[in-house]
Amino acid sequence: MGIHSIRMPDIGEGIAEAEIAEWLVQPDQLVREDEPLVAVMTDKATVEIPSPVSGKVIWRAGEAGDMLAVGAELIRLEVEGPGNMAEGAAPPAAPAEKPAAPEPAKAGPAKAEPAAKPAAAAPPRTPAPATTLRPEGERPVAAPSVRLRARDAGVDLRQVRGSGPSGRISHDDLAAFIATGGVTTTSSGPRADSTVEDIKVIGLRRRISENMARANQVPHITIVEEIDASALEDLRARVNAEGKGPKLTFLPFLARAMVRALREQPLLNAHYLADEGLIRRFGAINIGIAAQTPTGLMVPVLRHAEALGLREMATEIARLAQAARDGSARREELSGSTITITSLGPLGAIATTPILNVPEVAIVGVNRLAVRPFWNGTAFEPRKMMNISCSFDHRVIDGWDAAVFVQRLKNLLEAPAMIFVEA
């Protein structure tokens, strides 16, 4: 028997450290080659680290929320064969039975390994009812999105039998459990709940918290403007009625209008690097699209919007939003934005005050579309109206320039044909 040490890999250019988002294996658990060991987070992307070998977990570095440097030891596995650690390497904080068994005892576990295999093979025998709880201290293995879904459905994941490696619970396992009436309901009437839960702020939520704290140091100026979107909505409906290509939402039209406006005011397509005393302007217009996901807010990036047509934008926005929601977005798809759009979708609001995605200097917020009475000079008529809320870094963007940008967006969106006229 030997010990195989696995270190934190370099999973992105320029990344010096990564955060442990979730351990997918437990101490003393048998794992197979290529089975995921841990989910780690860099920037806003979460990556699962697979095991290069089969073995038993004997040590893990830290808990969820801890930061580890690239190259730092991540986990140790007991493997058959020599392993990759030096003979005299001190073992990690070992289980209680290890100290009583010096070197000769290593032959004992090797013999005991076959005896452990039937125990590991016990879960595939499915006579045990699905409602049998796991031991109190044993945490079910499941992705964060599965845990969130289970919490919303009122399901105790310890009751769900996982079909994945080491009993990992998938979305399909949870759906099957709910479909068979497995939702935990104990009482038909209201009851007092005195529970108190401490939730450690880790992973994406910690990144969001840190970004919001940074943004709070920036002096914002926000301008809210009313837009008559009737002509734009009529155009969008006619284009969608043709049934060609992807269905168009409001966002591609807004992105096209922003491209036109930013060509006239390139200073808004920039980052302010306060520590260096620099404003970095970009030729490429990379628009971040804020998207709500099961794990929190993410901002996939529509790259080179200046080079995309309307339908290309619609296709890419839909793809990026889906990738962010299902966790398949790559790191490069979640970074590099130069300006951001934020929208609450159908929930909407009359007005919002968007918070800058630092170090960007501008963000455009989309509010709810509603039919409102509009005075046309002689009478009121129903029009499809909406507000846009735009925030700017007041250290870089003066109030006048901010107002010019917002008015330009208003004019383009109220006369949507102008969006497609080359300047």
C-alpha positions as CSV (number, residue, x, y, z in Angstrom):
1,M,0.0,0.0,0.0
2,G,1.1,3.6,-0.7
3,I,-0.1,7.1,-0.4
4,H,-0.9,9.2,-3.5
5,S,-0.9,13.0,-3.0
6,I,-3.0,15.2,-5.3
7,R,-2.3,18.9,-5.5
8,M,-4.4,21.9,-6.5
9,P,-4.0,22.1,-10.3
10,D,-3.6,25.3,-12.4
11,I,-7.1,25.6,-13.8
12,G,-6.8,29.0,-15.3
13,E,-4.3,31.5,-16.6
14,G,-3.1,33.9,-13.9
15,I,-4.9,32.1,-11.1
16,A,-2.8,31.9,-8.0
17,E,-5.4,30.3,-5.7
18,A,-8.8,28.7,-5.7
19,E,-11.6,28.3,-3.2
20,I,-12.9,24.9,-2.1
21,A,-16.6,25.1,-3.1
22,E,-17.7,21.6,-2.0
23,W,-16.0,18.3,-1.2
24,L,-17.6,15.5,-3.2
25,V,-15.9,12.7,-1.2
26,Q,-15.7,11.9,2.5
27,P,-12.8,10.6,4.6
28,D,-12.4,6.8,4.4
29,Q,-14.5,6.8,1.2
30,L,-13.3,4.5,-1.7
31,V,-13.0,6.4,-4.9
32,R,-12.4,5.3,-8.5
33,E,-10.1,6.8,-11.1
34,D,-11.8,9.8,-12.8
35,E,-14.4,10.2,-10.0
36,P,-14.8,13.8,-9.0
37,L,-13.1,14.6,-5.7
38,V,-13.9,18.3,-5.1
39,A,-15.5,21.3,-6.7
40,V,-13.2,24.4,-6.6
41,M,-14.0,27.9,-7.7
42,T,-11.9,30.5,-9.5
43,D,-13.4,33.9,-10.3
44,K,-17.0,32.9,-11.1
45,A,-16.3,29.4,-12.6
46,T,-16.7,26.2,-10.6
47,V,-14.6,23.2,-11.7
48,E,-14.7,19.6,-10.5
49,I,-11.2,18.0,-9.9
50,P,-11.2,14.3,-10.8
51,S,-9.1,11.7,-9.1
52,P,-6.2,10.4,-11.3
53,V,-6.1,7.1,-9.4
54,S,-8.4,4.7,-7.4
55,G,-7.9,4.6,-3.7
56,K,-9.3,5.5,-0.2
57,V,-9.5,9.1,1.1
58,I,-7.3,9.4,4.1
59,W,-6.9,13.2,4.3
60,R,-8.4,16.4,2.9
61,A,-7.0,19.9,2.9
62,G,-9.5,22.2,4.6
63,E,-13.3,22.6,4.3
64,A,-15.7,24.4,1.9
65,G,-14.8,28.1,1.8
66,D,-11.1,27.6,2.4
67,M,-8.6,29.1,-0.1
68,L,-5.8,26.9,-1.4
69,A,-2.8,28.1,-3.5
70,V,-2.2,26.4,-6.9
71,G,0.2,23.6,-6.2
72,A,-0.8,23.2,-2.6
73,E,-1.6,19.7,-1.4
74,L,-5.4,19.1,-1.8
75,I,-6.1,15.5,-0.8
76,R,-4.3,12.2,-0.1
77,L,-5.5,8.7,-1.1
78,E,-4.3,5.3,0.1
79,V,-3.6,3.3,-3.0
80,E,-2.4,-0.2,-3.9
81,G,1.2,0.1,-5.0
82,P,3.9,2.5,-4.1
83,G,1.9,5.8,-4.5
84,N,3.8,9.1,-5.3
85,M,4.9,10.1,-1.8
86,A,8.4,9.5,-0.4
87,E,8.8,6.6,1.9
88,G,9.6,8.7,4.9
89,A,6.9,11.3,4.4
90,A,4.9,12.0,7.6
91,P,1.3,10.9,7.3
92,P,-1.4,13.5,7.6
93,A,-3.6,13.8,10.6
94,A,-4.6,10.2,10.4
95,P,-7.7,8.3,11.6
96,A,-7.6,7.0,15.2
97,E,-6.8,3.4,14.2
98,K,-3.6,4.4,12.3
99,P,-1.4,5.4,15.3
100,A,-1.8,2.0,17.0
101,A,-0.7,0.3,13.8
102,P,2.9,1.0,12.9
103,E,4.5,-0.1,9.6
104,P,3.7,-3.8,9.9
105,A,0.0,-3.0,10.3
106,K,0.0,-1.7,6.7
107,A,-0.2,-5.3,5.6
108,G,-3.4,-5.7,7.7
109,P,-5.4,-3.1,5.8
110,A,-4.2,-4.6,2.6
111,K,-5.8,-7.9,3.6
112,A,-8.8,-6.1,5.0
113,E,-9.4,-4.4,1.6
114,P,-11.2,-7.4,0.1
115,A,-13.4,-7.5,3.2
116,A,-14.2,-3.8,2.7
117,K,-15.3,-4.3,-0.9
118,P,-18.6,-6.1,0.0
119,A,-19.4,-3.2,2.3
120,A,-18.8,-0.8,-0.6
121,A,-20.9,-3.0,-2.8
122,A,-23.8,-2.9,-0.4
123,P,-25.5,0.2,-1.8
124,P,-26.1,-1.4,-5.2
125,R,-28.3,-4.0,-3.5
126,T,-31.5,-1.9,-3.4
127,P,-33.7,-3.8,-1.0
128,A,-33.3,-1.0,1.6
129,P,-36.2,1.5,1.4
130,A,-35.3,4.8,-0.2
131,T,-36.6,6.6,2.9
132,T,-33.9,5.1,5.2
133,L,-31.9,8.1,6.5
134,R,-28.2,8.1,6.3
135,P,-26.4,8.4,9.6
136,E,-26.6,11.8,11.2
137,G,-23.0,12.7,10.6
138,E,-22.9,11.6,7.0
139,R,-23.5,14.3,4.5
140,P,-25.1,13.3,1.2
141,V,-23.0,13.9,-1.9
142,A,-24.7,16.2,-4.3
143,A,-24.0,19.3,-6.4
144,P,-25.0,22.8,-4.9
145,S,-27.8,23.1,-7.4
146,V,-29.3,19.8,-6.3
147,R,-29.1,20.8,-2.7
148,L,-30.9,24.1,-3.4
149,R,-33.6,22.3,-5.4
150,A,-34.1,19.8,-2.5
151,R,-34.3,22.6,0.1
152,D,-37.0,24.3,-2.0
153,A,-38.9,21.1,-2.3
154,G,-38.7,20.2,1.4
155,V,-36.6,17.1,0.8
156,D,-34.0,15.7,3.2
157,L,-31.3,14.5,0.8
158,R,-30.3,11.8,3.4
159,Q,-33.5,10.0,2.3
160,V,-32.6,10.0,-1.4
161,R,-30.7,7.1,-2.9
162,G,-28.0,8.4,-5.3
163,S,-27.2,6.6,-8.5
164,G,-23.8,8.3,-9.2
165,P,-20.3,7.3,-8.0
166,S,-20.2,6.9,-4.2
167,G,-23.9,7.5,-4.0
168,R,-23.8,10.9,-5.5
169,I,-27.3,12.3,-5.9
170,S,-28.2,13.8,-9.3
171,H,-31.2,15.9,-10.4
172,D,-32.8,12.8,-11.9
173,D,-32.5,11.0,-8.5
174,L,-34.1,13.9,-6.8
175,A,-36.9,14.1,-9.4
176,A,-37.6,10.4,-9.1
177,F,-37.8,10.6,-5.3
178,I,-40.3,13.5,-5.5
179,A,-42.3,11.8,-8.2
180,T,-42.8,8.7,-5.9
181,G,-44.2,10.9,-3.2
182,G,-41.0,11.2,-1.2
183,V,-41.4,14.9,-0.2
184,T,-41.1,15.2,3.5
185,T,-44.3,16.5,4.9
186,T,-45.0,15.9,8.6
187,S,-47.9,18.1,9.6
188,S,-50.9,19.5,7.9
189,G,-51.2,22.6,10.1
190,P,-48.9,25.5,10.9
191,R,-46.3,25.0,13.6
192,A,-43.7,27.1,15.4
193,D,-40.2,26.9,14.0
194,S,-37.4,27.8,16.5
195,T,-34.5,26.6,14.4
196,V,-31.6,28.9,13.8
197,E,-29.2,28.1,10.9
198,D,-25.7,29.6,10.4
199,I,-24.8,29.6,6.7
200,K,-21.2,30.0,5.9
201,V,-20.7,32.5,3.1
202,I,-18.6,30.6,0.6
203,G,-18.2,30.1,-3.1
204,L,-20.1,32.3,-5.5
205,R,-22.0,34.0,-2.7
206,R,-18.7,35.1,-1.2
207,R,-17.5,36.4,-4.6
208,I,-20.7,38.3,-5.0
209,S,-20.3,39.8,-1.5
210,E,-16.8,40.9,-2.2
211,N,-17.7,42.5,-5.5
212,M,-20.6,44.4,-3.9
213,A,-18.3,45.6,-1.2
214,R,-15.8,46.9,-3.8
215,A,-18.6,48.5,-5.8
216,N,-19.8,50.3,-2.6
217,Q,-16.5,52.2,-2.7
218,V,-17.4,53.7,-6.1
219,P,-19.4,57.0,-6.3
220,H,-22.4,56.1,-8.5
221,I,-24.6,58.3,-10.5
222,T,-27.9,56.8,-11.7
223,I,-30.2,58.1,-14.4
224,V,-33.7,56.7,-15.0
225,E,-35.4,57.4,-18.3
226,E,-38.8,56.5,-19.6
227,I,-38.9,54.9,-23.1
228,D,-41.9,54.4,-25.4
229,A,-41.1,50.8,-26.6
230,S,-44.3,50.4,-28.7
231,A,-42.5,50.6,-32.1
232,L,-39.8,48.3,-30.9
233,E,-42.3,45.7,-29.5
234,D,-44.2,45.8,-32.8
235,L,-41.0,45.2,-34.8
236,R,-40.0,42.4,-32.5
237,A,-43.4,40.7,-32.9
238,R,-43.3,40.9,-36.7
239,V,-39.7,39.5,-36.8
240,N,-40.6,36.6,-34.5
241,A,-43.8,35.9,-36.5
242,E,-41.6,35.1,-39.5
243,G,-40.4,32.1,-37.5
244,K,-36.8,32.3,-38.9
245,G,-34.0,31.8,-36.5
246,P,-34.1,32.2,-32.7
247,K,-36.9,34.0,-30.9
248,L,-35.9,37.6,-30.3
249,T,-36.2,39.1,-26.8
250,F,-35.7,42.8,-25.9
251,L,-32.0,42.2,-25.0
252,P,-30.5,41.8,-28.5
253,F,-32.1,45.1,-29.6
254,L,-30.8,46.8,-26.5
255,A,-27.3,45.4,-27.1
256,R,-27.4,46.7,-30.7
257,A,-28.4,50.1,-29.5
258,M,-25.6,50.1,-26.9
259,V,-23.1,49.3,-29.6
260,R,-24.2,52.3,-31.6
261,A,-24.1,54.6,-28.5
262,L,-20.7,53.4,-27.3
263,R,-19.2,54.1,-30.7
264,E,-20.1,57.7,-30.1
265,Q,-19.0,57.6,-26.5
266,P,-16.1,55.1,-26.2
267,L,-15.1,56.3,-22.7
268,L,-18.1,54.4,-21.4
269,N,-16.7,51.1,-22.8
270,A,-13.8,51.1,-20.3
271,H,-12.4,50.0,-17.0
272,Y,-11.2,52.4,-14.3
273,L,-8.1,51.0,-12.7
274,A,-8.0,53.2,-9.6
275,D,-4.8,51.8,-8.1
276,E,-2.9,52.5,-11.3
277,G,-4.6,55.8,-12.0
278,L,-5.6,54.5,-15.5
279,I,-8.8,54.5,-17.6
280,R,-8.5,51.5,-20.0
281,R,-10.7,51.9,-23.1
282,F,-11.5,48.9,-25.2
283,G,-12.2,48.6,-28.9
284,A,-14.1,45.3,-28.4
285,I,-17.6,45.8,-26.9
286,N,-18.0,42.8,-24.5
287,I,-21.4,43.0,-22.9
288,G,-21.9,41.2,-19.6
289,I,-25.5,39.8,-19.3
290,A,-26.4,39.4,-15.6
291,A,-28.2,36.1,-15.1
292,Q,-29.8,34.6,-12.0
293,T,-28.7,30.9,-11.5
294,P,-29.5,28.2,-8.9
295,T,-26.2,29.1,-7.2
296,G,-26.4,32.9,-7.4
297,L,-25.9,35.8,-9.8
298,M,-23.5,35.2,-12.7
299,V,-22.5,37.5,-15.6
300,P,-21.8,35.6,-18.8
301,V,-20.2,37.8,-21.5
302,L,-21.4,38.5,-25.0
303,R,-18.1,39.0,-26.7
304,H,-17.5,41.3,-29.6
305,A,-21.0,42.5,-29.8
306,E,-19.9,45.1,-32.3
307,A,-19.3,42.3,-34.8
308,L,-22.6,40.4,-34.3
309,G,-25.9,40.7,-36.1
310,L,-29.2,40.7,-34.2
311,R,-30.0,37.0,-34.6
312,E,-26.4,36.1,-33.8
313,M,-26.7,38.1,-30.6
314,A,-30.0,36.4,-29.7
315,T,-28.5,32.9,-30.2
316,E,-25.4,33.7,-28.2
317,I,-27.3,35.4,-25.3
318,A,-29.6,32.3,-25.0
319,R,-26.6,29.9,-25.1
320,L,-24.7,31.9,-22.5
321,A,-27.7,32.2,-20.1
322,Q,-28.3,28.4,-20.3
323,A,-24.6,27.6,-19.7
324,A,-24.6,29.9,-16.6
325,R,-27.8,28.3,-15.3
326,D,-26.6,24.7,-15.7
327,G,-23.1,25.3,-14.6
328,S,-21.4,24.5,-17.9
329,A,-20.1,28.0,-18.6
330,R,-16.4,28.2,-19.1
331,R,-14.2,30.6,-17.2
332,E,-13.5,32.7,-20.3
333,E,-17.3,33.0,-20.8
334,L,-17.7,34.6,-17.3
335,S,-15.0,37.2,-17.5
336,G,-13.8,40.1,-19.6
337,S,-16.9,42.2,-19.9
338,T,-16.5,45.9,-20.6
339,I,-20.1,47.0,-19.8
340,T,-23.0,45.2,-18.3
341,I,-26.8,44.8,-18.8
342,T,-28.9,43.8,-15.8
343,S,-32.6,42.8,-16.0
344,L,-35.1,41.3,-13.6
345,G,-36.9,39.8,-16.5
346,P,-40.7,39.3,-16.1
347,L,-40.5,40.3,-12.4
348,G,-39.2,43.7,-13.4
349,A,-39.7,46.9,-11.4
350,I,-40.7,50.5,-12.1
351,A,-37.1,51.6,-11.5
352,T,-33.9,50.2,-10.1
353,T,-30.5,51.5,-9.2
354,P,-28.0,49.1,-10.8
355,I,-24.7,48.5,-9.0
356,L,-21.6,48.7,-11.2
357,N,-19.7,45.6,-12.1
358,V,-16.4,47.0,-11.0
359,P,-14.0,47.9,-12.7
360,E,-16.5,48.8,-15.4
361,V,-17.7,52.4,-15.5
362,A,-21.3,51.9,-16.8
363,I,-24.2,49.5,-16.4
364,V,-27.6,49.5,-18.1
365,G,-30.7,48.2,-16.2
366,V,-33.9,47.1,-17.9
367,N,-37.2,47.6,-16.0
368,R,-40.7,46.2,-16.5
369,L,-42.6,46.8,-19.7
370,A,-46.2,48.0,-19.1
371,V,-49.0,49.6,-21.0
372,R,-49.4,53.1,-19.7
373,P,-51.5,56.1,-20.7
374,F,-49.4,58.5,-22.9
375,W,-50.3,62.1,-23.8
376,N,-49.7,62.5,-27.5
377,G,-50.5,66.3,-27.5
378,T,-54.3,66.0,-28.0
379,A,-55.3,62.9,-26.1
380,F,-54.2,60.0,-23.9
381,E,-53.5,56.7,-25.7
382,P,-52.2,53.4,-24.4
383,R,-48.5,52.8,-25.2
384,K,-46.0,50.1,-24.2
385,M,-43.7,52.0,-21.9
386,M,-40.7,51.0,-19.9
387,N,-37.9,52.6,-17.9
388,I,-34.2,52.1,-18.2
389,S,-31.9,52.7,-15.2
390,C,-28.2,53.4,-16.0
391,S,-25.5,53.8,-13.4
392,F,-22.0,55.3,-14.0
393,D,-18.7,55.6,-12.1
394,H,-18.8,59.3,-11.3
395,R,-15.1,59.4,-11.0
396,V,-14.8,58.8,-14.7
397,I,-18.2,59.8,-16.2
398,D,-19.6,63.3,-15.8
399,G,-23.3,63.7,-15.4
400,W,-23.7,65.4,-18.8
401,D,-22.0,62.5,-20.6
402,A,-24.1,60.0,-18.7
403,A,-27.3,61.9,-19.7
404,V,-26.1,62.0,-23.4
405,F,-25.6,58.2,-23.4
406,V,-29.1,57.6,-21.8
407,Q,-30.8,59.9,-24.3
408,R,-29.0,58.2,-27.2
409,L,-30.3,54.8,-26.0
410,K,-33.8,56.3,-25.7
411,N,-33.8,57.7,-29.2
412,L,-32.5,54.5,-30.7
413,L,-35.0,52.2,-28.9
414,E,-38.0,54.5,-29.7
415,A,-37.1,54.5,-33.4
416,P,-35.7,51.0,-33.7
417,A,-35.0,51.3,-37.4
418,M,-32.1,53.6,-36.5
419,I,-30.4,50.8,-34.7
420,F,-29.7,49.2,-38.0
421,V,-28.6,52.3,-39.9
422,E,-24.8,52.5,-40.1
423,A,-23.4,55.7,-38.6
